[in-house]
Amino acid sequence: MKKKLLSTLLAVTVAASLIAGCGAGSGAASPGSDASGTGMPEETSAGTEEVSVEAKENTGEIKTGGTLKIVTGQTPSIVGYTPEITTNSHIQFLRTAYDSLLFYDEDGKLAPCLAESWESDAEELTLTFKLYEGVKFSDDTDFNAEAVKWNIEQYQAAGRIEAANVDSIECPDEKTVVIKLKEWNSASLESIGFFIYYMSPTAVENNGVEWARINSSGTGPFVLKSFEQGVSIKYEKNPLYRVAGQPYLDGIDFTIISDAATIENTLVSGEADMISYTPIDTIKNLDPTGEYVLETNSNGVGVEMTGIIPSSAQEGNPFADVKVRQAFCYAVDVDTITAALGYGYYTVTNQWAAPNAVTYNKEVAGYPYNPEKAKELLAEAGYGDGFDTTFWSPAGSSNWATAICDNLNAVGIRAKVELIDGAKNGELMTGGWDGIMFHYASVGPDLGLFMGRHLDVAGSYYASGIQHPEDCIQLLNDIRIAPDEDTKVAKELELQKKIYDEYALFGKPLYITLIAGLKYPYVQGDNFAKNHAATWTPATCWLDK
């Protein structure tokens, strides 16, 4: 019997989802309900959300009109040609004018967006999407199966990994897309369903790629009005948006500012309604005042884990010995350092997952701070007198690196901080390093997709600097070929424990980075970072003023 993952919504659920837009949750709620979403946790740490009394008590009807003014430090060079937009933090711009086939709901599960249902068949190597009818691109051309096929082909031509496993695409009718995969990979549904954004084939072919890079032609709630790189990005309402009555706003203006202090002052002065990707120092300064609402992720999807990773690939390197790596982990007092430098806003983790994520294994013991145990393991490994090493750190993280090195030096791992720029950090990340560096890891519901980029022998990030245990690689492959979600998650949990408790392969996880929007309480229904850390729901956003 074929093993299938079938996700088909009942008619009433489909209708409700279409009314609400992509993954908007209750952001498109009826007047009188909480238009900022439901199920809000109470803590102010990554993966949680605290909402002010003013925001929670809003009971007024949704108000239409007005322009939302957002200040951000994110600086895209391309805003319209979607295959060339590869940075997660730029998805906030993508989602303003474009849509994907699927989105994430509040529980971190894939939900309908442009596709009303989908079916995964591991035996036939197919993904089948059923599309909503009547959807238009902003140039008034039809969104249909052929448009999906054309867009995926553009991603393939651009060399995007999201489309690399696509073998062929068939369109039996205007609302059905059947994608044949080269091999079964459980990550393909997320890769194709969420990370590909749909442009009008007619608009791009008639105007060219250069035009498409700085213009928009999507199915999203807004249309690009103007783009001045490094200065501003302005959008206006898409009158052809598929959800009746939405978007609620007339427009959205992003102001791009690189200096964190200026970003903060722009919000405080009232020149902006909201900060996206809020700097941690700004959160520390403004959140305690009670005058603003801090929007953060609620399900662990799309967040980033920051850790410290030792090189283990080189023969003769002390870190090639698992006991040395474990000693390294025991030596660092993560709780104290993160509380001091993260101001209480970062969530400590001991693995490649946020504590509230489906891939978080509660059985992982990790390495609680224990300097005596660290010294014991170093002695057992033949390094009772310690050894010298280098901590390669971006200049902006020097305070973290210094605090960590103080811990390491106390047990005999004499680490010297070497400050580097972004280019050098990228070079070490992809080409290998000798010593220690920060480990930045995207966290998603599909561990095979994201960890694979680091664990695979030919992985894109950090892979050149670490060992590749055969049993870990086997588990990674088992995750990719898992025929159903339960099997995949079970293997992912097993891999977490093996990677961290048995091998300490990725070193010491530190914290889940806080990706947050800081806004005035009158900004409603934006769901910034809530369903997925890099996204929001601009269609359902409105201003209660």
Phi and psi in degrees as a GROMACS rama.xvg file:
@    title "Ramachandran Plot"
@    xaxis  label "Phi"
@    yaxis  label "Psi"
@TYPE xy
-68.8858  138.206  LYS-2
-95.4894  119.232  LYS-3
-126.915  150.122  LYS-4
-106.393  108.317  LEU-5
-112.136  120.075  LEU-6
-123.192  91.0206  SER-7
-124.65  122.566  THR-8
-85.8974  147.747  LEU-9
-66.158  157.209  LEU-10
-55.9092  -40.2172  ALA-11
-67.7423  -35.3204  VAL-12
-70.504  -40.9676  THR-13
-59.996  -44.7691  VAL-14
-62.1515  -41.9954  ALA-15
-64.3952  -40.221  ALA-16
-65.6553  -39.228  SER-17
-65.3665  -38.9903  LEU-18
-65.1423  -39.7598  ILE-19
-79.4214  -15.1784  ALA-20
84.137  -173.464  GLY-21
-72.8834  109.044  CYS-22
56.9747  26.853  GLY-23
-74.9988  -12.3429  ALA-24
59.87  -136.107  GLY-25
-87.8521  12.9536  SER-26
-64.2306  -21.6552  GLY-27
-105.73  31.5236  ALA-28
-66.1897  161.509  ALA-29
-68.091  155.951  SER-30
-53.6975  136.779  PRO-31
99.8972  -11.9253  GLY-32
-98.2837  175.285  SER-33
-78.7388  101.446  ASP-34
-78.5973  1.86884  ALA-35
-95.6448  -2.15786  SER-36
115.394  164.621  GLY-37
-113.577  172.591  THR-38
66.3338  40.5738  GLY-39
-82.6859  121.886  MET-40
-66.0104  174.281  PRO-41
-110.85  -13.9199  GLU-42
-90.9441  155.664  GLU-43
-102.176  69.148  THR-44
-137.836  165.995  SER-45
-55.7126  133.04  ALA-46
88.7196  3.40522  GLY-47
-134.057  174.945  THR-48
-149.021  132.245  GLU-49
-117.54  130.461  GLU-50
-121.044  135.336  VAL-51
-67.4547  163.329  SER-52
-58.9425  -39.9517  VAL-53
-60.1511  -41.808  GLU-54
-69.8912  -40.7548  ALA-55
-67.6783  -33.3585  LYS-56
-88.5879  4.00151  GLU-57
-64.3571  121.549  ASN-58
-126.652  10.6241  THR-59
-79.3609  164.964  GLY-60
-69.8669  150.963  GLU-61
-61.0087  131.364  ILE-62
-103.997  136.119  LYS-63
-102.832  159.391  THR-64
96.5948  174.038  GLY-65
87.9386  165.153  GLY-66
-119.257  125.415  THR-67
-80.2003  128.089  LEU-68
-108.646  115.919  LYS-69
-114.868  134.321  ILE-70
-108.511  137.288  VAL-71
-147.765  155.613  THR-72
-94.7057  -1.03239  GLY-73
-77.5781  134.066  GLN-74
-127.399  81.1903  THR-75
-72.9966  150.141  PRO-76
-102.529  -17.3668  SER-77
-130.361  132.597  ILE-78
-126.253  -4.18513  VAL-79
-126.548  -31.3194  GLY-80
-89.5336  96.484  TYR-81
-62.2917  -32.4993  THR-82
-63.4796  -19.344  PRO-83
-99.0171  5.13022  GLU-84
-100.29  105.575  ILE-85
-115.214  -6.71416  THR-86
-91.1673  129.032  THR-87
-57.0915  -39.4767  ASN-88
-67.0276  -13.7671  SER-89
-90.7342  -1.45021  HIS-90
-64.2066  -25.1033  ILE-91
-59.4036  -33.85  GLN-92
-78.2159  -41.225  PHE-93
-55.6589  -48.3351  LEU-94
-70.2655  -12.6481  ARG-95
-73.0947  -31.7493  THR-96
-122.75  -10.7048  ALA-97
-129.4  164.052  TYR-98
-130.471  160.199  ASP-99
-113.1  171.925  SER-100
-66.7504  -37.4035  LEU-101
-127.732  162.17  LEU-102
-134.625  -173.788  PHE-103
-114.177  139.149  TYR-104
-89.055  -175.712  ASP-105
-65.9752  -21.2404  GLU-106
-90.7128  2.27033  ASP-107
81.9567  16.8562  GLY-108
-102.227  147.393  LYS-109
-63.2996  139.184  LEU-110
-138.511  162.511  ALA-111
-62.671  146.365  PRO-112
-136.836  -92.9166  CYS-113
-80.8078  -21.5775  LEU-114
-100.758  131.641  ALA-115
-83.4295  -23.3724  GLU-116
-159.425  166.66  SER-117
-155.006  158.862  TRP-118
-138.518  131.844  GLU-119
-110.584  128.92  SER-120
-123.975  104.473  ASP-121
-68.2707  -31.484  ALA-122
-75.9662  -39.9231  GLU-123
-86.9429  -6.8601  GLU-124
60.6157  43.2084  LEU-125
-128.489  150.315  THR-126
-120.322  125.543  LEU-127
-117.98  124.105  THR-128
-113.14  133.783  PHE-129
-102.931  122.852  LYS-130
-93.4872  150.592  LEU-131
-65.7365  146.358  TYR-132
-90.1668  156.636  GLU-133
79.0981  11.4522  GLY-134
-85.2599  136.587  VAL-135
-118.656  145.753  LYS-136
-74.5831  165.276  PHE-137
-67.4778  -14.4374  SER-138
-91.9553  11.5732  ASP-139
73.3202  19.1196  ASP-140
-96.377  161.499  THR-141
-79.5641  137.528  ASP-142
-88.6828  119.634  PHE-143
-149.75  -172.462  ASN-144
-61.4195  -40.4527  ALA-145
-63.917  -34.6898  GLU-146
-66.8194  -38.2202  ALA-147
-62.448  -46.9229  VAL-148
-58.6611  -46.3741  LYS-149
-61.9009  -43.7933  TRP-150
-65.1434  -42.7444  ASN-151
-61.6034  -37.103  ILE-152
-65.0932  -33.3171  GLU-153
-67.6456  -38.4167  GLN-154
-65.8429  -37.0329  TYR-155
-65.3882  -44.0787  GLN-156
-63.0185  -29.8006  ALA-157
-83.5759  -1.74308  ALA-158
76.5479  22.1735  GLY-159
-73.0569  133.204  ARG-160
-64.9038  -25.3874  ILE-161
-60.0737  -29.2722  GLU-162
-108.833  6.21774  ALA-163
-66.7236  -26.6711  ALA-164
-91.754  4.66838  ASN-165
-82.4238  123.425  VAL-166
-92.8618  -45.2782  ASP-167
-157.135  162.408  SER-168
-134.354  127.972  ILE-169
-117.576  147.748  GLU-170
-126.14  83.7737  CYS-171
-59.1199  -33.161  PRO-172
-153.115  -178.554  ASP-173
-66.659  -21.6235  GLU-174
-114.902  12.1179  LYS-175
-125.176  128.691  THR-176
-123.818  124.022  VAL-177
-114.023  115.169  VAL-178
-104.862  120.355  ILE-179
-92.1222  126.559  LYS-180
-92.5035  153.482  LEU-181
-68.5546  -38.1943  LYS-182
-151.686  156.147  GLU-183
-72.0119  128.125  TRP-184
-142.993  119.484  ASN-185
-64.0907  -16.6047  SER-186
-80.3194  -12.3817  ALA-187
-64.8821  -32.7062  SER-188
-62.1709  -47.1101  LEU-189
-67.2834  -42.7329  GLU-190
-58.0094  -47.0993  SER-191
-83.8516  -38.512  ILE-192
-74.0579  -35.5044  GLY-193
-108.054  -34.7275  PHE-194
-94.6857  2.33994  PHE-195
-109.007  128.03  ILE-196
-115.913  141.137  TYR-197
-102.547  123.156  TYR-198
-102.814  159.743  MET-199
-73.8548  117.259  SER-200
-57.3369  -39.0046  PRO-201
-62.5876  -46.6479  THR-202
-63.4988  -43.0547  ALA-203
-69.9953  -42.8661  VAL-204
-68.4972  -35.1388  GLU-205
-75.9774  -31.7294  ASN-206
-107.9  -18.7731  ASN-207
93.7297  161.736  GLY-208
-66.9738  -38.6813  VAL-209
-57.9794  -43.3831  GLU-210
-63.5448  -43.5687  TRP-211
-63.8931  -29.1376  ALA-212
-63.4504  -29.4145  ARG-213
-121.108  17.8572  ILE-214
-137.048  171.194  ASN-215
-124.617  153.709  SER-216
-153.06  45.103  SER-217
-99.0142  -168.93  GLY-218
-102.974  3.68809  THR-219
-70.6503  177.481  GLY-220
-73.6053  -16.0432  PRO-221
-131.899  161.591  PHE-222
-122.165  138.709  VAL-223
-63.7607  126.413  LEU-224
-97.3463  -44.2765  LYS-225
-156.048  152.624  SER-226
-143.183  117.22  PHE-227
-120.711  104.778  GLU-228
-54.5031  130.737  GLN-229
77.1776  1.10049  GLY-230
-123.76  -58.017  VAL-231
-160.299  155.969  SER-232
-136.168  122.179  ILE-233
-121.91  136.986  LYS-234
-124.096  150.978  TYR-235
-125.026  160.348  GLU-236
-56.8206  137.903  LYS-237
-89.7981  108.22  ASN-238
-67.8251  -12.3966  PRO-239
-100.642  10.7439  LEU-240
-58.7216  141.251  TYR-241
-70.8992  -19.6424  ARG-242
-96.8706  118.888  VAL-243
-58.5907  132.883  ALA-244
85.4992  -9.37033  GLY-245
-114.536  156.111  GLN-246
-74.0716  160.83  PRO-247
-78.7929  -31.4347  TYR-248
-82.4704  156.464  LEU-249
-83.4153  -28.5687  ASP-250
-166.739  168.074  GLY-251
-136.009  126.542  ILE-252
-115.732  121.053  ASP-253
-97.8693  127.521  PHE-254
-106.177  127.861  THR-255
-100.895  121.031  ILE-256
-134.986  131.886  ILE-257
-86.3207  -28.6752  SER-258
-83.681  124.168  ASP-259
-62.1772  -39.8347  ALA-260
-64.8021  -38.1937  ALA-261
-69.4708  -36.7871  THR-262
-58.3184  -47.6139  ILE-263
-60.7203  -45.9393  GLU-264
-65.1921  -31.2992  ASN-265
-65.3959  -38.4306  THR-266
-71.215  -47.4022  LEU-267
-61.0266  -36.6779  VAL-268
-75.2947  -10.4346  SER-269
87.4419  5.80214  GLY-270
-74.8884  -17.1016  GLU-271
-131.195  152.516  ALA-272
-92.4626  -19.6357  ASP-273
-160.928  149  MET-274
-110.895  130.416  ILE-275
-101.788  146.558  SER-276
52.4697  60.0227  TYR-277
-67.9519  127.974  THR-278
-59.3934  143.272  PRO-279
-61.234  -35.6464  ILE-280
-66.5276  -33.6904  ASP-281
-66.843  -40.52  THR-282
-61.9012  -44.6274  ILE-283
-58.8073  -39.9681  LYS-284
-76.3631  -38.8359  ASN-285
-102.932  -32.8153  LEU-286
-58.7315  -41.4183  ASP-287
-66.5825  -13.9806  PRO-288
-70.2988  -21.5242  THR-289
77.904  5.75574  GLY-290
-91.8174  -8.39105  GLU-291
-130.88  164.388  TYR-292
-110.156  129.964  VAL-293
-98.8678  114.14  LEU-294
-97.8378  122.861  GLU-295
-134.527  174.801  THR-296
-71.1695  143.397  ASN-297
-114.829  -1.5884  SER-298
-136.571  3.69061  ASN-299
79.4649  8.78672  GLY-300
-94.3711  126.267  VAL-301
85.4033  1.39406  GLY-302
-80.1611  176.431  VAL-303
-124.181  134.437  GLU-304
-96.9659  133.682  MET-305
-111.413  132.696  THR-306
-143.508  -170.157  GLY-307
-125.418  130.751  ILE-308
-124.706  126.507  ILE-309
-89.3819  150.578  PRO-310
-74.7135  136.782  SER-311
-133.278  1.23021  SER-312
-79.0036  -31.1539  ALA-313
-78.8178  130.761  GLN-314
-66.1984  133.839  GLU-315
90.8979  -12.8164  GLY-316
-69.9946  131.527  ASN-317
-52.3436  -35.5571  PRO-318
-73.8502  -5.25448  PHE-319
-70.0781  -17.8244  ALA-320
-89.8826  124.048  ASP-321
-60.0047  -32.3021  VAL-322
-65.1617  -35.3171  LYS-323
-68.7107  -40.7148  VAL-324
-63.8068  -40.2242  ARG-325
-67.2488  -38.6099  GLN-326
-62.2102  -42.7023  ALA-327
-54.3233  -42.7441  PHE-328
-70.2353  -43.7913  CYS-329
-64.1655  -24.9912  TYR-330
-75.3582  -18.5509  ALA-331
-100.444  124.942  VAL-332
-87.701  80.318  ASP-333
-61.1791  -44.5936  VAL-334
-57.3633  -48.3046  ASP-335
-67.8614  -44.806  THR-336
-65.6524  -44.3073  ILE-337
-67.6066  -38.419  THR-338
-63.3644  -38.4826  ALA-339
-75.6681  -44.71  ALA-340
-94.4134  -17.3976  LEU-341
-99.6889  2.69494  GLY-342
56.3439  22.7049  TYR-343
84.7118  5.10063  GLY-344
-99.502  -8.75196  TYR-345
-99.6068  142.456  TYR-346
-95.5068  120.939  THR-347
-69.8909  141.103  VAL-348
-137.385  160.161  THR-349
-118.104  15.9368  ASN-350
-160.704  -178.967  GLN-351
-81.1395  64.2009  TRP-352
-174.882  152.675  ALA-353
-79.2115  148.371  ALA-354
-57.7522  -20.5667  PRO-355
-100.963  10.2498  ASN-356
-88.5978  155.595  ALA-357
-65.4724  -25.0318  VAL-358
-92.3059  8.57546  THR-359
-82.8903  121.71  TYR-360
-97.524  111.031  ASN-361
-68.7064  -13.1162  LYS-362
-84.9044  -7.79545  GLU-363
-70.4997  121.164  VAL-364
-79.3727  -35.7959  ALA-365
69.0297  -157.244  GLY-366
-136.056  81.7544  TYR-367
-58.4706  149.278  PRO-368
-52.9427  119.094  TYR-369
-156.06  81.4113  ASN-370
-61.4776  -31.3959  PRO-371
-67.8397  -40.049  GLU-372
-64.2479  -36.6653  LYS-373
-62.1244  -45.7958  ALA-374
-62.8914  -39.6976  LYS-375
-61.1834  -45.5481  GLU-376
-66.6214  -38.4743  LEU-377
-62.0314  -41.3874  LEU-378
-64.2538  -41.5949  ALA-379
-63.1344  -31.0449  GLU-380
-85.2848  -1.84109  ALA-381
92.4745  15.5351  GLY-382
-120.079  44.8282  TYR-383
-60.7751  -27.208  GLY-384
-92.7203  4.7926  ASP-385
79.2814  -172.83  GLY-386
-159.858  164.375  PHE-387
-98.9492  144.636  ASP-388
-154.967  175.889  THR-389
-120.926  137.648  THR-390
-106.544  109.687  PHE-391
-85.3561  116.284  TRP-392
-133.584  134.1  SER-393
-58.3544  146.215  PRO-394
-57.3592  -35.5035  ALA-395
-68.7235  -12.6256  GLY-396
-112.511  18.924  SER-397
-61.7188  -34.6508  SER-398
-66.3046  -37.5875  ASN-399
-65.6609  -46.3298  TRP-400
-61.7006  -40.607  ALA-401
-64.4626  -44.1759  THR-402
-63.896  -40.7242  ALA-403
-65.8866  -42.1112  ILE-404
-64.9405  -33.0322  CYS-405
-59.5471  -42.7022  ASP-406
-64.5747  -44.389  ASN-407
-65.7306  -43.4407  LEU-408
-60.8317  -31.779  ASN-409
-66.221  -22.0296  ALA-410
-105.553  -1.68986  VAL-411
110.024  -3.30976  GLY-412
-89.4706  94.7652  ILE-413
-82.5078  90.7892  ARG-414
-99.5839  129.88  ALA-415
-106.593  129.684  LYS-416
-76.6518  128.196  VAL-417
-118.981  111.759  GLU-418
-79.6117  135.88  LEU-419
-134.436  160.754  ILE-420
-89.3549  177.206  ASP-421
-61.317  -37.7162  GLY-422
-64.7337  -43.2668  ALA-423
-66.8324  -38.6972  LYS-424
-61.2283  -42.8667  ASN-425
-63.7269  -37.3074  GLY-426
-63.6441  -44.7934  GLU-427
-68.0488  -38.8149  LEU-428
-61.4677  -36.9675  MET-429
-96.2591  -28.163  THR-430
-105.169  -8.67073  GLY-431
105.38  161.174  GLY-432
-151.239  166.299  TRP-433
-120.992  108.562  ASP-434
126.014  -128.188  GLY-435
-131.985  145.555  ILE-436
-148.618  167.364  MET-437
-71.529  144.409  PHE-438
-111.287  113.645  HIS-439
-106.63  120.012  TYR-440
-132.464  122.989  ALA-441
-69.0711  134.791  SER-442
-110.119  126.176  VAL-443
-142.599  176.355  GLY-444
-70.1646  -15.1171  PRO-445
-110.333  93.9904  ASP-446
-64.3471  -33.4681  LEU-447
-62.5765  -34.593  GLY-448
-71.0838  -48.9146  LEU-449
-85.6707  -44.4221  PHE-450
-67.1305  -30.4885  MET-451
-58.8842  -29.5422  GLY-452
-68.1871  -16.7901  ARG-453
-109.298  -35.7377  HIS-454
-85.1733  -34.107  LEU-455
-55.4578  146.143  ASP-456
-55.9478  -38.191  VAL-457
-101.734  25.416  ALA-458
-62.1182  156.612  GLY-459
-78.2943  -29.4086  SER-460
-129.196  130.876  TYR-461
66.4739  -13.6508  TYR-462
-60.5884  -30.8635  ALA-463
-71.7251  -16.2655  SER-464
-105.322  1.86437  GLY-465
-126.739  166.234  ILE-466
-78.304  164.261  GLN-467
-132.649  76.5711  HIS-468
-55.5826  136.295  PRO-469
-60.6028  -38.6703  GLU-470
-69.7987  -28.4611  ASP-471
-72.1291  -40.9737  CYS-472
-64.3811  -38.3362  ILE-473
-63.6176  -43.3192  GLN-474
-63.174  -39.0269  LEU-475
-60.7147  -42.6346  LEU-476
-67.3399  -37.3262  ASN-477
-61.4717  -38.0311  ASP-478
-62.9715  -42.7718  ILE-479
-68.0393  -33.0343  ARG-480
-99.9379  7.68111  ILE-481
-57.042  130.18  ALA-482
-79.2593  -14.1202  PRO-483
-150.317  165.813  ASP-484
-64.0195  -42.0983  GLU-485
-61.7275  -43.4507  ASP-486
-63.3242  -42.6883  THR-487
-62.7746  -47.7563  LYS-488
-62.8191  -40.1226  VAL-489
-60.1594  -41.7127  ALA-490
-69.2055  -36.4028  LYS-491
-64.1222  -41.7582  GLU-492
-64.8263  -38.3378  LEU-493
-64.5612  -40.368  GLU-494
-66.1852  -40.0796  LEU-495
-55.1468  -48.6732  GLN-496
-65.8957  -39.251  LYS-497
-69.2691  -44.5202  LYS-498
-61.0316  -45.518  ILE-499
-93.0906  -52.5983  TYR-500
-73.5538  -37.2482  ASP-501
-88.4333  -42.8689  GLU-502
-110.125  -18.4382  TYR-503
46.4735  39.6908  ALA-504
-66.4071  -41.4401  LEU-505
-95.5701  17.3493  PHE-506
72.0313  -137.704  GLY-507
-109.543  111.604  LYS-508
-65.1226  145.156  PRO-509
-108.416  -64.1713  LEU-510
-157.722  164.15  TYR-511
-91.397  120.8  ILE-512
-61.6773  139.082  THR-513
-86.16  109.47  LEU-514
-101.592  116.615  ILE-515
-142.776  153.254  ALA-516
-109.214  132.561  GLY-517
-113.352  126.291  LEU-518
-144.931  166.108  LYS-519
-75.9283  150.639  TYR-520
-60.7674  -19.7824  PRO-521
-75.9031  -11.0129  TYR-522
-81.7876  117.922  VAL-523
-123.297  151.647  GLN-524
71.594  13.3265  GLY-525
-81.0047  -29.8213  ASP-526
52.0889  37.0198  ASN-527
-61.7323  124.415  PHE-528
68.4596  -2.06685  ALA-529
-68.0392  -56.5235  LYS-530
-79.9459  -32.6164  ASN-531
-149.769  133.633  HIS-532
-57.8474  -24.7031  ALA-533
-98.2116  5.09297  ALA-534
-125.433  175.9  THR-535
-156.893  -177.125  TRP-536
-123.963  78.48  THR-537
-61.0646  -27.8371  PRO-538
-63.1763  -32.9519  ALA-539
-100.183  5.74602  THR-540
-78.4153  140.8  CYS-541
-149.872  163.223  TRP-542
-111.275  118.72  LEU-543
-91.0657  66.63  ASP-544
